[in-house]
Amino acid sequence: MTVVTNGGVDLYYEARGDPRPPEDADRAADTVVFVEPAGYGAWVWGWQHAALAEGFETVTWDLRGTGRSDAPDGPYEVRTLAGDLEAVLSDHGVADAHVVGAGLGGMVALEYAHRYDRAASLTLFGTAAAGDRVDADALDSLFAPRDDPEALRASLRNAFGADIDAHADVVDEIVGWRREEDADRAGFDAQAAAMAAFDRSDSLYEITTPARVYHGVDDAVVPTEAGRDLAEGLPRGEFTAVEGGHCCFVEESAAVNDALLGDFEDGG
Protein backbone atom coordinates (compact mmCIF):
# COMPACT_ATOMS: atom_id res chain seq x y z
CA MET A 1 0.00 0.00 0.00
CA THR A 2 1.37 3.40 -1.04
CA VAL A 3 -0.10 6.65 0.25
CA VAL A 4 0.74 10.21 -0.77
CA THR A 5 -0.70 13.31 0.89
CA ASN A 6 -1.95 16.29 -1.10
CA GLY A 7 -3.24 19.30 0.81
CA GLY A 8 -3.77 17.20 3.91
CA VAL A 9 -5.70 14.49 2.02
CA ASP A 10 -4.24 10.97 1.97
CA LEU A 11 -4.45 9.30 -1.46
CA TYR A 12 -3.97 5.56 -1.92
CA TYR A 13 -2.38 4.21 -5.11
CA GLU A 14 -0.89 1.00 -6.48
CA ALA A 15 1.59 0.33 -9.28
CA ARG A 16 1.78 -3.00 -11.11
CA GLY A 17 3.41 -4.53 -14.16
CA ASP A 18 6.78 -4.46 -15.84
CA PRO A 19 8.59 -1.55 -17.46
CA ARG A 20 9.24 -1.51 -21.18
CA PRO A 21 12.05 -3.63 -22.57
CA PRO A 22 15.13 -1.79 -23.90
CA GLU A 23 14.16 -2.29 -27.55
CA ASP A 24 11.05 -0.13 -26.96
CA ALA A 25 13.05 2.86 -25.76
CA ASP A 26 11.44 5.16 -28.32
CA ARG A 27 7.92 4.60 -27.00
CA ALA A 28 6.31 7.77 -25.63
CA ALA A 29 5.78 6.38 -22.13
CA ASP A 30 5.81 3.06 -20.32
CA THR A 31 3.43 4.04 -17.50
CA VAL A 32 -0.35 4.07 -17.85
CA VAL A 33 -2.39 5.76 -15.11
CA PHE A 34 -6.14 5.25 -14.76
CA VAL A 35 -8.77 7.66 -13.39
CA GLU A 36 -12.15 6.14 -12.62
CA PRO A 37 -15.72 7.38 -13.14
CA ALA A 38 -17.63 9.11 -10.35
CA GLY A 39 -18.20 6.88 -7.35
CA TYR A 40 -16.47 3.77 -8.67
CA GLY A 41 -13.39 2.22 -7.14
CA ALA A 42 -10.27 1.27 -9.05
CA TRP A 43 -11.78 -2.20 -9.65
CA VAL A 44 -13.39 -0.73 -12.76
CA TRP A 45 -10.01 -0.75 -14.56
CA GLY A 46 -9.15 -4.36 -13.70
CA TRP A 47 -9.60 -5.59 -17.26
CA GLN A 48 -7.28 -2.92 -18.62
CA HIS A 49 -4.36 -3.02 -16.21
CA ALA A 50 -4.31 -6.81 -16.42
CA ALA A 51 -3.98 -6.61 -20.20
CA LEU A 52 -1.23 -3.98 -20.01
CA ALA A 53 0.76 -5.50 -17.17
CA GLU A 54 3.34 -7.06 -19.49
CA GLY A 55 5.43 -4.30 -21.03
CA PHE A 56 3.75 -1.41 -19.21
CA GLU A 57 3.63 -0.20 -15.66
CA THR A 58 0.05 0.56 -14.58
CA VAL A 59 -0.96 2.94 -11.80
CA THR A 60 -4.41 2.91 -10.24
CA TRP A 61 -5.51 5.16 -7.40
CA ASP A 62 -8.55 5.91 -5.30
CA LEU A 63 -9.92 9.39 -5.93
CA ARG A 64 -10.57 11.46 -2.84
CA GLY A 65 -13.94 10.32 -1.57
CA THR A 66 -13.43 6.74 -2.77
CA GLY A 67 -12.10 3.52 -1.28
CA ARG A 68 -8.99 3.79 0.85
CA SER A 69 -8.30 7.47 0.12
CA ASP A 70 -9.56 10.17 2.46
CA ALA A 71 -13.02 11.60 1.93
CA PRO A 72 -13.03 15.28 2.91
CA ASP A 73 -16.28 17.19 2.72
CA GLY A 74 -17.38 18.20 -0.76
CA PRO A 75 -18.13 19.47 -3.24
CA TYR A 76 -14.91 18.68 -5.06
CA GLU A 77 -13.49 20.36 -8.16
CA VAL A 78 -11.93 18.69 -11.18
CA ARG A 79 -8.95 21.01 -10.75
CA THR A 80 -8.39 19.61 -7.24
CA LEU A 81 -8.63 16.02 -8.49
CA ALA A 82 -6.09 16.81 -11.22
CA GLY A 83 -3.78 18.10 -8.48
CA ASP A 84 -4.27 14.80 -6.67
CA LEU A 85 -3.21 12.93 -9.80
CA GLU A 86 -0.10 15.10 -10.04
CA ALA A 87 0.72 14.25 -6.42
CA VAL A 88 0.41 10.52 -7.17
CA LEU A 89 2.60 10.60 -10.28
CA SER A 90 5.17 12.89 -8.69
CA ASP A 91 5.40 10.68 -5.61
CA HIS A 92 5.88 7.61 -7.79
CA GLY A 93 8.58 9.33 -9.85
CA VAL A 94 6.75 9.12 -13.18
CA ALA A 95 8.12 11.45 -15.83
CA ASP A 96 5.56 10.71 -18.57
CA ALA A 97 2.35 8.68 -18.55
CA HIS A 98 -0.54 7.72 -20.76
CA VAL A 99 -3.58 9.01 -18.84
CA VAL A 100 -6.78 6.96 -19.19
CA GLY A 101 -10.01 8.30 -17.71
CA ALA A 102 -13.74 7.62 -17.88
CA GLY A 103 -16.61 9.99 -17.11
CA LEU A 104 -15.37 12.18 -14.29
CA GLY A 105 -11.96 10.56 -14.75
CA GLY A 106 -11.87 11.76 -18.35
CA MET A 107 -12.52 15.30 -17.19
CA VAL A 108 -9.70 14.95 -14.67
CA ALA A 109 -7.44 13.73 -17.49
CA LEU A 110 -8.29 16.77 -19.62
CA GLU A 111 -7.63 19.16 -16.75
CA TYR A 112 -4.43 17.34 -15.89
CA ALA A 113 -3.08 17.61 -19.43
CA HIS A 114 -3.82 21.32 -19.42
CA ARG A 115 -2.17 22.09 -16.08
CA TYR A 116 0.74 19.64 -15.90
CA ASP A 117 3.38 18.26 -18.25
CA ARG A 118 3.50 14.52 -17.58
CA ALA A 119 0.67 13.39 -19.92
CA ALA A 120 2.07 11.66 -23.02
CA SER A 121 -1.44 10.89 -24.30
CA LEU A 122 -5.07 10.96 -23.23
CA THR A 123 -7.56 8.11 -23.60
CA LEU A 124 -11.06 9.23 -22.68
CA PHE A 125 -14.20 7.11 -22.25
CA GLY A 126 -17.70 8.58 -21.85
CA THR A 127 -16.31 12.08 -21.38
CA ALA A 128 -17.71 15.52 -22.17
CA ALA A 129 -16.04 18.90 -22.36
CA ALA A 130 -18.58 20.35 -19.92
CA GLY A 131 -20.82 19.12 -17.13
CA ASP A 132 -23.96 20.45 -18.76
CA ARG A 133 -23.68 17.60 -21.29
CA VAL A 134 -24.04 15.05 -18.48
CA ASP A 135 -27.46 13.59 -17.66
CA ALA A 136 -27.59 14.26 -13.92
CA ASP A 137 -30.36 11.73 -13.25
CA ALA A 138 -28.57 8.99 -15.15
CA LEU A 139 -25.35 9.79 -13.31
CA ASP A 140 -27.11 9.62 -9.95
CA SER A 141 -28.59 6.26 -10.91
CA LEU A 142 -25.07 4.77 -10.93
CA PHE A 143 -24.88 5.12 -7.14
CA ALA A 144 -25.99 2.44 -4.71
CA PRO A 145 -25.21 1.93 -0.99
CA ARG A 146 -22.25 -0.39 -0.48
CA ASP A 147 -24.17 -2.43 2.10
CA ASP A 148 -27.02 -3.25 -0.31
CA PRO A 149 -25.89 -5.93 -2.80
CA GLU A 150 -29.19 -5.95 -4.68
CA ALA A 151 -29.12 -2.18 -5.15
CA LEU A 152 -25.50 -2.40 -6.32
CA ARG A 153 -26.48 -5.07 -8.82
CA ALA A 154 -29.53 -3.14 -10.06
CA SER A 155 -27.58 0.10 -10.50
CA LEU A 156 -25.18 -1.63 -12.88
CA ARG A 157 -27.99 -1.73 -15.44
CA ASN A 158 -27.49 2.02 -15.81
CA ALA A 159 -23.74 1.71 -16.44
CA PHE A 160 -23.85 -0.93 -19.17
CA GLY A 161 -25.63 -1.18 -22.48
CA ALA A 162 -25.91 -4.97 -22.48
CA ASP A 163 -28.28 -7.16 -20.47
CA ILE A 164 -26.32 -7.77 -17.28
CA ASP A 165 -28.49 -10.78 -16.42
CA ALA A 166 -26.67 -12.68 -19.14
CA HIS A 167 -23.41 -12.28 -17.22
CA ALA A 168 -24.43 -13.21 -13.68
CA ASP A 169 -21.02 -14.52 -12.56
CA VAL A 170 -19.19 -11.37 -13.62
CA VAL A 171 -21.87 -9.17 -12.08
CA ASP A 172 -21.57 -11.03 -8.78
CA GLU A 173 -17.83 -10.34 -8.78
CA ILE A 174 -18.37 -6.68 -9.56
CA VAL A 175 -20.90 -6.34 -6.74
CA GLY A 176 -18.30 -7.75 -4.35
CA TRP A 177 -15.69 -5.27 -5.52
CA ARG A 178 -18.13 -2.39 -5.27
CA ARG A 179 -18.94 -3.28 -1.68
CA GLU A 180 -15.27 -2.93 -0.83
CA GLU A 181 -14.09 -0.04 -3.01
CA ASP A 182 -16.87 2.32 -4.13
CA ALA A 183 -17.64 5.74 -2.66
CA ASP A 184 -20.35 6.30 -0.07
CA ARG A 185 -23.17 8.76 -0.70
CA ALA A 186 -21.22 11.81 0.45
CA GLY A 187 -18.17 10.89 -1.62
CA PHE A 188 -20.28 10.21 -4.70
CA ASP A 189 -22.13 13.50 -4.38
CA ALA A 190 -18.85 15.41 -3.94
CA GLN A 191 -17.44 13.82 -7.10
CA ALA A 192 -20.67 14.28 -9.07
CA ALA A 193 -20.58 17.97 -8.17
CA ALA A 194 -17.09 18.21 -9.67
CA MET A 195 -18.37 16.61 -12.84
CA ALA A 196 -21.38 18.97 -13.07
CA ALA A 197 -19.27 22.11 -12.56
CA PHE A 198 -16.56 21.21 -15.09
CA ASP A 199 -16.38 23.32 -18.25
CA ARG A 200 -13.53 23.25 -20.76
CA SER A 201 -15.76 23.74 -23.80
CA ASP A 202 -14.25 27.12 -24.70
CA SER A 203 -10.63 26.17 -24.08
CA LEU A 204 -10.18 22.70 -25.55
CA TYR A 205 -7.84 24.21 -28.13
CA GLU A 206 -5.31 24.70 -25.32
CA ILE A 207 -5.04 20.93 -24.74
CA THR A 208 -2.61 19.77 -27.42
CA THR A 209 -1.88 16.30 -25.99
CA PRO A 210 -2.76 13.47 -28.40
CA ALA A 211 -6.24 12.29 -27.37
CA ARG A 212 -8.34 9.30 -28.33
CA VAL A 213 -12.01 9.68 -27.37
CA TYR A 214 -13.89 6.38 -27.05
CA HIS A 215 -17.62 6.49 -26.39
CA GLY A 216 -20.23 3.83 -25.78
CA VAL A 217 -23.06 4.08 -28.31
CA ASP A 218 -25.56 3.30 -25.51
CA ASP A 219 -24.06 5.63 -22.89
CA ALA A 220 -26.99 6.97 -20.82
CA VAL A 221 -24.84 9.27 -18.68
CA VAL A 222 -22.96 11.20 -21.34
CA PRO A 223 -24.54 11.22 -24.83
CA THR A 224 -22.41 9.95 -27.68
CA GLU A 225 -22.61 13.31 -29.44
CA ALA A 226 -20.85 14.92 -26.48
CA GLY A 227 -17.93 12.59 -27.09
CA ARG A 228 -17.86 13.42 -30.78
CA ASP A 229 -17.91 17.13 -29.98
CA LEU A 230 -15.08 16.66 -27.49
CA ALA A 231 -12.90 14.91 -30.06
CA GLU A 232 -13.63 17.60 -32.65
CA GLY A 233 -12.72 20.35 -30.19
CA LEU A 234 -9.36 18.86 -29.22
CA PRO A 235 -6.53 19.82 -31.60
CA ARG A 236 -5.24 16.25 -31.67
CA GLY A 237 -8.47 14.43 -30.82
CA GLU A 238 -9.81 11.33 -32.56
CA PHE A 239 -13.20 9.71 -31.97
CA THR A 240 -14.04 6.01 -31.85
CA ALA A 241 -17.52 4.64 -31.15
CA VAL A 242 -17.67 1.49 -28.99
CA GLU A 243 -20.53 -0.89 -28.33
CA GLY A 244 -21.90 -0.59 -24.80
CA GLY A 245 -22.78 2.04 -22.24
CA HIS A 246 -20.93 4.35 -19.86
CA CYS A 247 -18.58 1.52 -18.89
CA CYS A 248 -18.02 0.29 -22.43
CA PHE A 249 -14.39 -0.41 -21.57
CA VAL A 250 -15.64 -3.19 -19.27
CA GLU A 251 -18.32 -4.54 -21.62
CA GLU A 252 -16.04 -4.55 -24.64
CA SER A 253 -12.78 -5.04 -22.77
CA ALA A 254 -11.13 -7.32 -25.34
CA ALA A 255 -11.60 -4.88 -28.22
CA VAL A 256 -10.78 -1.86 -26.06
CA ASN A 257 -7.61 -3.46 -24.71
CA ASP A 258 -6.41 -4.29 -28.22
CA ALA A 259 -7.00 -0.67 -29.22
CA LEU A 260 -5.17 0.65 -26.16
CA LEU A 261 -2.17 -1.56 -26.78
CA GLY A 262 -2.03 -0.40 -30.37
CA ASP A 263 -2.29 3.25 -29.38
CA PHE A 264 0.39 3.02 -26.69
CA GLU A 265 2.81 0.90 -28.72
CA ASP A 266 2.50 3.41 -31.56
CA GLY A 267 3.60 6.15 -29.20
CA GLY A 268 0.21 7.45 -27.98
N, C-alpha and C positions, 0 to 999 in steps of 0.2 A: 504494500500500500504506500503510495506517494501522495503527499499533501503539500500544496503551496498556498500561501496566504496572500490575498490581494485586498488591500483596504480593510483589513481585519476580518475578511471572510475566508475560511478554509475551503479549498477546492481539491477534491480527490481526482487523481488521474492514474491511468495505467498505460504502460507501453509494452507492446508485444512484437514478435517477429524478428526477422533477420535483416541486417542492412544489405544494401546492394553489393553484388560481387564486383571486383575491380574492373571487369570488362564493360560494366555499365556506367563508367565514371562520367559519361557525358549526359546522363539523365538529369532532368531538371531538379529532382528531389527524390530522396529515398524514404521520406517520412510522410505518412498520410494521417491527418488528424480529422476526427469526426465530431460533428456538433448536432445533437439530436433535436427532434421536434419538441414543441411545448409539452411539458408534463411527462415525457417518456424518459426512462433511464437509458443508459448506454447499451442495454441488451438489444436495442433496436438495430444496432449496427453489427450484430454478431455474424451475420451472413457475409458481410463485406470484409471485416478484418480477418476472418478465417481464410477467405480466398486470397487475401493480399499478404498473408503472414510470411510466405516464402519470397524473399527478394525485396520486401518492403518492411519498414518499421511502421506499426500502427499505434496511434495514440487515441484513447477514448477518455472522456472525463465527464463528471457529473456537473451539469450546470448548477449555479447557485439556485437553491430551492428544490433540488432533486437528489435523491439517493443519499450518498455518504457525504456530500458537500453541505456546507452550512446553508441555512434558509433564513436569511434576514428578512425583515418585513418588506413588502413590496409597496408600490409597483416597481418593477425593474425597468431598465432601459437597455436597448440593444447595444448602445455605446458601452455601457458598463459590462455587459456580457462579452463584448469584443475585448475589453481590457482584461477580463478573466482569462480568455483564450491566450492573450499575449503573455500573461503571467505563467500559464502552464507551459507554453513552448519555450519561453525564456528560461524557466526553471529546469527544463529538461535539456537545454542546450541545443535546441533545434535552430539551424540557420535558415532553412527553407523547407516548406511543407506544402503538399497538396491539401487543400482545405475542402472537406466534404460536409455539406449541411443540408438539412431538410426542414421545411416549414420555418419556424423560428430560427433553427440552426442555419438555414440558408441566408436569412437576414443578417445573422451574426457574421457569417462568412463574408458577405458583401461589405459590412461595416469594417470588418477586420482588414480586408484588402485595401480599403480606402485609408485607414489610419496607420497601418503598420506595414513593414516591408518583408515579412517572412513568407507570404503566400506566393507559391510558384504557380498555382492554378486554383480555380474554383470549380467545384462540381456541386450543383444546386438541384435539389428535388423539391417539388411542390412549393416553390418560393415566389413571392411577389415583391415588386419594388416598393410597395407601400401597403400599410395595414388596412387601408380602406378597400383593398381587393380581397380581403379575407372574409369569409362567411363566419361571423362571430358565433352564431348558433351551432353551426357544424363543428367549429373548433371546440366549443364548450362540450359538445357531445362526445368528444374523445376522452373526457375525464371520467373516472370512476373511482370510488373509495378503494384503497388498497386492501381493506379487510372484507371486501364483498366480491368473492370470486365470480359470481354470476353477473354482477354489474360490469366487472372487468371484461368478462367474455362478451357480453352484449355490446359494450362500447366499441369493441374491435370491428363491429360491422360498419362503423362510420369511418374507419381508417382504411379499409380495404375495399376494392371494387368487386372482388370475387366472393362467392358464397363460402363463408368461413366454416359452415357446417360440414363441408366436404373435406376439411382438413382438421379434424377433431384433435388428433394427437399433437399437431404443431400448436394449435390454439391452447391446449392444456399447458404446454410448456411455456408459452408466452404469458399466460395468466400467472403462472408461478413466478416468472421473472418480474412481471409488473408488481406483484405483491411485495417483492423485495426492493425494487429499484425506483419505481415511479414517484412523482411528486405527490404531496398531499394537496388538499384543496387550496390552501393559502399559497403554496409554491406554484401550483398551476395557474392560479389567478394572477400572481405577480409576473409570471412569464407571458401569459396571454396578453397582459397589459402592455408589455414591451413590444409584442408583435403588432398590436393594434396601433400603437403610437409611431411605429417606424415609418419613415418616408424618405426614400432616396430617388423618387421618381424624376426629380428635376436635376439630379446630379450624377446619374449613372455614367455619363460621359467621362467622369473623373476616375472611374474604376477601370483601369486598362489591363488588369490581370486577365489572362486567358480564362474563359468561363464556358463551361458546358452546362446548359439548363435542361434537365430531364423533368418531365411532368407526366403524371398519371392521367390518362384520358378520362378516368372516372373519379378524379379528385373532387370531393365534395367540400373541402375546406378552402382550397385556393383554386379558382377556375383555371382551366387549361390556357385560356386566352391571356391570363395574367402572366403565365410562364412565357408564352410567346412574346408578349410585350417586353418582358424583362430581357430576354435574349436579344431582341431588336435594339433595345436601349443601351446595351453594353457594347463598347467599342469592339471587343473581341469575343462577343457572345455567340453561341450556337445553340439551337434548340433541337431536342429530340423527344418525341412523344413515346410514352411507355404504357403498355397495358397495365391497368390497376388503378388504385386510388391514391390517397395521400401518402401511404407507405408502399408505393409501387416497388421500391428497392428491396422490400421484403418479399412481396408477391412474385416479382419477376427477378429474383436474386441471381439466377444463373446468367440470364441475358445481361443484366446490369453489371455483374461482376466482370464478365467478358469485356464489356465496353469500358469499364474503369481501367482494367489492366491495359487495354489498348491505348487509352488516353495517356496513362501515366508512363508507359514504356516509350511512347512517342514523344515524351517530354512535356506533357501537360497541354 
